[in-house]
Amino acid sequence: MSQDDGSAPLAVAFPESAEQVGLCLQFAAAEGLPVVPWGAGSGVCGAAAGRADGLALDLKLLRGVGAVQDRGDHGAVDVGAGVLGQHFEDALETQGWASRHSPSSIGCSTVGGWAAGRSAGQFSSRYGKFEDMALALDVAAPTGAYGTGEWASGGRDLHEWVLGSEGALGVITRVRVRVERVARARWLRGYRFHDVAAAWEVMRMLLQTELRPCAVRLYDAADTMIAGKGTATKPASSGAGWLGSLRALVDATPALRRHALSLPLALPRLVNGIVQGLSGACVLIVGFEGDESEVQASSAIAAPLLLAGGGVDLGAEPGEHWYAHRHEVSYKVAPIYSHGGFADTMEVAALWSRLPALYAGVRAALGRYGLVMAHFSHVYREGCSIYFTFAGRGSLDVYDAAWQDALAAAAAAGGTVAHHHGVGQLKMHAAARELAGIAPLFHALKSELDPAGVMNPGRLFPALDEKGPRAADVPAVVYGVDAVSRVATLPAQEAAADRDARLAAQGWRLRHPVAGPLVSDLSRVAPDDCRVVGAWATIDGRRAAFLPVPRSSAGPDPRRILPQSSYEALTVPVVPLGAAPVPQGGR
Ligand SMILES: Cc1cc2nc3c(=O)[nH]c(=O)nc-3n(C[C@H](O)[C@H](O)[C@H](O)COP(=O)(O)OP(=O)(O)OC[C@H]3O[C@@H](n4cnc5c(N)ncnc54)[C@H](O)[C@@H]3O)c2cc1C
């Protein structure tokens, strides 16, 4: 979607410490100057775009990676918010640790930016998204500094508010990050499936049998074919197949090369149809890492499941190839611009039960405007994200229309409009609709921390509608078990005995047992675990709903931290009655 023009700011400041950030913010508040925190500027939704009337705070001088504190099954380390991802990883490696937060943008994004936008890395299925790894934050606001998470003091903890707040609640100056020991063993393998639905079943099964793969990446038929995974129609060893030959011909013929992209970009429906019609076959990459024994045990369970689910073993090569090139994939769209086209990506997520509708709906919407392909690379027990790549030709209006339609399709399918790219200007209205219930709370908190309203104004949520969300806009609670996604929507205040008996009668129990009503224990469990998947509540007399989704980056996520008495219903993970107990408090 078109965004503002990213004008050069009035001034750029390079603070070197949290204290200097604080001074800048006080100055800006006194002068009424909008402040845009700038990590590395890799955000793709326009959250950090410059503004001619404001001050840009380039945070890259907030440096320093501390010594890792060994906490037994994991480590913790304090890092300056301006440290670039790859520098962070390099510094950890010298100590024998790794963050395993590995976004494609690891070389051009900062630790503070990851927290501000709820970023996701390529190993999220095992280690969680960045909000799951960020243990504590130091924040500088115009009204003063505060700590969140482990550093919070007093009764109030703003951790879940600041994560995903995109600079609107202050500048994150330091992050305490959960880190992992460098893995001693890794197993990576590719499998070909007849179609995405067959692969989804196996992915879901892998996660729901409590395996903890570090990588689960499925490329749909178009992505497998167009992006040249080369394994959809033939085994990996036989090269890139017909597409490879076609590409070689085009590369060798200058006249063809000049027009190679023009035709498909101009006729997206035709080309989408051809690609889909040729083959539905797609490639799934699965990986495990950790101790030798864990990797062996996990892969010994996973491999037969993958074959039984219809997977054809393509060997180690597709996985090894992806791993070696995993940070390159996002930088390949330049030829499309030079052919006068547009290209973009959109990441959404939904429960497993809604995934087929989300995939079909968004693909159909984008397919009207451009070539569209997708991969599925952030996989959870409850659901999965979809990363669409689309490319087409046309004016800015066409590009905007494609975004509007796709966002509407995602919402209609019950998905979140943002899984890890955040909100910015691009998804501002869609995210505000999704989080209608918290917008008033967010604005109230903002005016407390930033009374002059200078922190990245007008980017994350539009100004508050005076009336707030209307009761009719809030979806009604639908109680019951979603067996596919293994979640149940239950009354939040119900006595444990009644709740557990009702669940048991249907063959289920809570994944994380709670002795009292659900609201009595909403604590975090483990980084790869999501305890509250959805919530319905009444806040200050207004009903609010937080869509049940596996993870979201559509702004802050307070679904676990509202006042206990405000909850009406909660969507929480469940497991079949006979399932083995899940380890609590760790992994
Ligand atoms: C090629 C490419 C690949 C990408 N791949 C991924 C991927 O795999 N996974 C993923 O999650 N994202 C990916 N992204 C998106 C992007 O890297 C993330 O959104 C990242 O979190 C942004 O970090 P940044 O430091 O560049 O933040 P910026 O773009 O500078 O800022 C993003 C937002 O955060 C705010 N902000 C930045 N730092 C702070 C701070 N210290 N305190 C408060 N607010 C702050 C800014 O004001 C802005 O609102 C990719 C982007 C590109 C260009």
The ligand as an ORCA input file, in Angstrom:
! r2SCAN-3c Opt
* xyz 0 1
  C      14.965     -8.156      3.035
  C      14.130     -8.141      4.286
  C      13.858     -9.337      4.925
  C      13.096     -9.347      6.084
  N      12.882    -10.527      6.735
  C      12.246    -10.530      7.923
  C      12.089    -11.747      8.661
  O      12.546    -12.816      8.265
  N      11.429    -11.676      9.847
  C      10.945    -10.498     10.345
  O      10.388    -10.497     11.433
  N      11.053     -9.357      9.646
  C      11.701     -9.334      8.469
  N      11.838     -8.160      7.781
  C      11.246     -6.941      8.339
  C      12.168     -6.192      9.329
  O      13.504     -6.627      9.250
  C      11.652     -6.315     10.751
  O      10.419     -5.657     10.827
  C      12.596     -5.784     11.838
  O      12.057     -6.123     13.096
  C      12.816     -4.278     11.756
  O      13.962     -3.957     12.518
  P      14.725     -2.572     12.301
  O      15.777     -2.495     13.352
  O      15.180     -2.425     10.916
  O      13.571     -1.534     12.629
  P      13.110     -0.239     11.817
  O      12.644     -0.606     10.472
  O      14.147      0.812     11.931
  O      11.849      0.193     12.705
  C      10.675     -0.570     12.728
  C       9.718      0.036     13.776
  O      10.260     -0.143     15.079
  C      10.537      1.127     15.699
  N      11.804      0.959     16.411
  C      13.002      0.545     15.915
  N      13.901      0.461     16.907
  C      13.258      0.826     18.045
  C      13.647      0.931     19.412
  N      14.882      0.641     19.823
  N      12.722      1.349     20.298
  C      11.448      1.631     19.912
  N      11.031      1.552     18.646
  C      11.925      1.144     17.723
  C      10.580      2.142     14.566
  O      10.198      3.423     15.005
  C       9.543      1.551     13.634
  O       8.273      1.895     14.136
  C      12.582     -8.134      6.602
  C      12.838     -6.935      5.949
  C      13.606     -6.930      4.806
  C      13.886     -5.626      4.131
*
